[in-house]
Amino acid sequence: MTSIHTELERTTVPPEYSDILKEPAFQDRVIKKTFEIYCRIILTVYCPLKVTGRENIPDNTSFIFCSNHNSHMDSGILMTASGLPFKNFAMIAAKDYFFDNNRKNYLNHLMNLIPIDRHADRKSVLEYLAACREFTKSGNRNLIVYPEGTRSLSGSMQVFKKGPAMISAELKLPIVPAFIKGSFDAWPKGKVFMKPSRITIRIGKPIFPRDFMCTECNEEDNFHSYKKITEELETRIRELKKAGEQNA
């Protein structure tokens, strides 16, 4: 079997990802900018956001922003905390949740979404990685990926999946870990409206995939590298959580 890296080099982006890669229409640019302004106001006035560690965000390369995931607010929090324009980010989104009907499709007008099938086969994974590759290689754009895969029902962190590690390793993108506190209190899963709450985010130093990859290894060894990157990511995010508790 050929390696994922070799197959990825030959993989082109299918039409289903065309919207995320083409220049948005004027109307969509206005909608996205309005959403950005709305988020910044909410996170200044209604749910004040305190950011620690913004200096850890890379200046001259694309990166993958990864944090715990408790709320639909989290993507807006991450993008606001970065200090970068929202248009520079795409969020990895479950196809069966965000793209299953017209009501949820409107979210694609608010932010850039890259769909992924939770039960994707190898071909679908390669096409998804190719879409991430094409998005990030233009203008140092970045990805938001939640390693838990879905929002927590309790506010506690769930088991981390290897998706962010695979993207990081195959596209050679650093992962920037972060821990968000307060979004579960403000807008937990299942609630229609958010309530006022103070929110903090601690951003950690980047994780570079080259530190965990074997350049002359087989695919099975690469899967082992994904595991090591995932373990490091979870450790870093838990350390950020602990640091926040100690400074509270």
Steps between C-alpha positions, in 0.01 A plus 500: 500500500634844410540750781243767577760766418563353155129465425430850629748647250289351221162595649304790353223684681151377404218744407331471841782711647493768231311755711770511766777555245350758268491874567172572684240722338465857624185411696674215679797722584263751659321225697826351626634841603175582679526171688858584599395841635208339686732244667749766602223710657353199685845405631569855613168603655274201569752220568831682563794301364844499664782369281833367628780376274412665169873544439520120448307522172741461203552815294602365161344159454160335495405305811230282651321652801387226742315539829250330727147526361197590711292739292416640158672814632841334496588571136414868542709505819802343328485733201453808720780392733740459206476867410481396133214560253229233510538448124842348571340198669305193395330271749494125449131410526312170512317455170204322659442787745587824320408406146188288544237764432451859386455626856855401591648583162462870576798463736720467194413862420625608845831314505711275282405134554681195365270196523624160614306175520539355850516153342710595197681237295861543385406679177280750688774566755750572223258740329434674832875533565543640149234763573680596822827518305357731235330726756808546718755549223338826391591800714601310815143407579431279800278216620292453815470134600353367824683183604201382705295491180183637657385731779517374857170446681658553842775756447766233559746406228426186303732251331716665233482371143795485259352725227697816586821297526447348156442841342802641680729215398391469137484875429797589724297756695572587864221454753428787739335363817255706703269459797169686517326557833150645533336411170322200656341730759408755235354272234506124563377243251120485489437861607347744251633825645837594649517670838755752629819335623866589529711300257872439504729332249859394553704440183803273516818465300471326160550127456710428190428169326864457391587430865284185493531369143732236359603611150588150379229299673208304360137602531449299819781699662334823386181394676714458810622858448138619483448335837803673652394840366149445637636407842721809502206720400282366779781545751556860391130591520467341844806695614340822376186410695704439815693825458174691474368338819818586689480865392126535565 
